[in-house]
């Protein structure tokens, strides 16, 4: 029961820190209780999930309720990270939303073939981002019935 009262942990893997700041601002604008954690690429995403390196302490890496994944990142890109996430029994049930600038049919097809839960093109305006974040939060945190972690 107390689980509904805690801020939802959203883990955003994106190498564009401006996009991450915009996401933080959009979440604030919605009034949604959240704990946004940001990593810069797929390698850092798995350091966070595995609680290694700078994420070794549990409070540095709370379990995410939702992962926002950019497609194009250095070191380990979103394609590779998604494939690894969905192959791991520990993480495959965690919702992953591909949030990227790509509208290429091959990218969309690949993401769904690898098990992404949603594919969203990054909104162009801040107002559209706020509206998208509000809908995304309502969907994943209020509407959808999810299996226990």
C-alpha positions as CSV (number, residue, x, y, z in Angstrom):
1,X,0.0,0.0,0.0
2,X,2.8,2.5,0.8
3,X,4.2,1.8,-2.6
4,X,1.6,4.0,-4.2
5,X,2.7,6.9,-2.1
6,X,6.4,6.8,-2.9
7,X,7.7,8.8,-5.8
8,X,8.0,6.7,-8.9
9,X,11.6,6.1,-10.0
10,X,12.1,6.9,-13.7
11,X,15.5,6.0,-15.1
12,X,16.4,8.0,-18.2
13,X,19.3,6.8,-20.4
14,X,20.1,9.7,-22.8
15,X,23.4,11.3,-23.7
16,X,21.8,14.7,-24.4
17,X,21.8,16.5,-21.0
18,X,19.6,19.2,-22.4
19,X,16.9,16.6,-23.1
20,X,17.3,15.2,-19.5
21,X,16.9,18.7,-18.0
22,X,13.8,19.3,-20.2
23,X,12.4,16.0,-18.9
24,X,13.0,17.0,-15.3
25,X,11.3,20.3,-15.9
26,X,8.4,18.6,-17.7
27,X,7.9,16.2,-14.8
28,X,8.0,19.1,-12.4
29,X,5.4,20.9,-14.5
30,X,3.0,18.0,-14.3
31,X,3.1,17.9,-10.5
32,X,3.7,14.1,-10.6
33,X,5.7,12.7,-7.7
34,X,8.8,11.3,-9.3
35,X,12.4,10.5,-8.7
36,X,14.2,11.0,-12.1
37,X,17.6,9.3,-12.3
38,X,19.7,10.0,-15.4
39,X,22.5,8.0,-17.0
40,X,24.4,9.0,-20.1
41,X,24.6,5.8,-22.1
42,X,23.9,2.1,-22.1
43,X,27.0,1.2,-20.2
44,X,26.1,3.5,-17.4
45,X,22.5,2.2,-17.5
46,X,23.8,-1.3,-16.7
47,X,26.1,0.1,-14.0
48,X,23.0,1.6,-12.4
49,X,20.9,-1.5,-12.8
50,X,23.7,-3.8,-11.6
51,X,24.6,-1.3,-8.8
52,X,28.2,-1.2,-9.7
53,X,30.8,1.6,-9.8
54,X,29.3,4.9,-8.7
55,X,25.9,3.2,-8.2
56,X,27.2,0.6,-5.7
57,X,25.1,2.0,-2.8
58,X,21.4,1.0,-3.0
59,X,20.3,4.6,-2.4
60,X,22.3,5.7,-5.4
61,X,20.3,3.3,-7.7
62,X,16.8,2.6,-6.6
63,X,14.9,0.1,-8.7
64,X,13.3,1.9,-11.7
65,X,9.6,1.7,-12.2
66,X,10.1,2.9,-15.8
67,X,13.1,3.2,-18.1
68,X,13.2,5.9,-20.8
69,X,15.8,4.9,-23.4
70,X,17.3,7.0,-26.1
71,X,18.2,5.1,-29.3
72,X,21.5,6.8,-30.2
73,X,24.0,7.0,-27.4
74,X,27.8,6.5,-27.2
75,X,29.4,3.3,-26.0
76,X,26.3,1.1,-25.8
77,X,23.4,2.5,-27.8
78,X,19.7,2.0,-27.2
79,X,19.3,-0.9,-29.5
80,X,22.0,-2.9,-27.7
81,X,20.7,-1.8,-24.2
82,X,17.1,-2.8,-25.1
83,X,18.2,-6.2,-26.3
84,X,20.2,-6.8,-23.1
85,X,17.3,-5.5,-20.9
86,X,14.7,-7.8,-22.4
87,X,17.0,-10.8,-22.3
88,X,17.6,-10.4,-18.6
89,X,14.9,-12.1,-16.5
90,X,15.5,-9.6,-13.7
91,X,14.7,-6.6,-15.9
92,X,12.5,-7.8,-18.8
93,X,9.2,-6.9,-17.0
94,X,10.4,-3.3,-16.3
95,X,8.6,-1.1,-18.8
96,X,11.0,0.4,-21.3
97,X,9.9,3.4,-23.4
98,X,12.1,4.3,-26.3
99,X,12.2,8.1,-26.3
100,X,14.2,9.2,-29.3
101,X,14.3,11.6,-32.2
102,X,14.3,8.8,-34.8
103,X,11.1,8.2,-36.8
104,X,12.8,5.7,-39.1
105,X,10.6,2.7,-39.7
106,X,13.6,0.3,-39.2
107,X,14.2,1.8,-35.8
108,X,10.6,1.5,-34.7
109,X,10.3,-2.0,-36.0
110,X,13.5,-3.1,-34.4
111,X,12.5,-1.7,-31.0
112,X,9.2,-3.5,-31.0
113,X,10.8,-6.7,-32.2
114,X,13.2,-6.5,-29.2
115,X,10.3,-6.0,-26.8
116,X,10.1,-2.3,-26.2
117,X,6.9,-1.4,-24.4
118,X,6.4,1.9,-26.3
119,X,8.2,4.0,-28.9
120,X,7.8,7.7,-28.7
121,X,9.4,10.4,-30.8
122,X,10.7,13.2,-28.6
123,X,8.2,16.1,-28.7
124,X,9.4,19.3,-30.4
125,X,7.8,21.8,-28.0
126,X,8.0,21.9,-24.2
127,X,4.2,22.0,-23.9
128,X,3.9,18.8,-26.0
129,X,6.6,17.2,-23.8
130,X,4.7,18.1,-20.6
131,X,1.5,16.7,-22.1
132,X,3.3,13.5,-23.2
133,X,4.9,13.0,-19.8
134,X,1.6,13.4,-18.1
135,X,0.0,10.8,-20.4
136,X,2.9,8.5,-20.0
137,X,2.8,8.7,-16.2
138,X,-0.9,8.2,-16.1
139,X,-0.6,5.2,-18.3
140,X,2.3,3.4,-16.6
141,X,1.6,4.4,-13.0
142,X,-2.2,4.6,-12.8
143,X,-3.9,2.7,-15.6
144,X,-1.7,-0.3,-16.3
145,X,-1.8,-3.4,-14.0
146,X,1.8,-4.5,-13.7
147,X,3.2,-7.7,-12.3
148,X,4.9,-7.5,-8.9
149,X,8.7,-6.9,-8.9
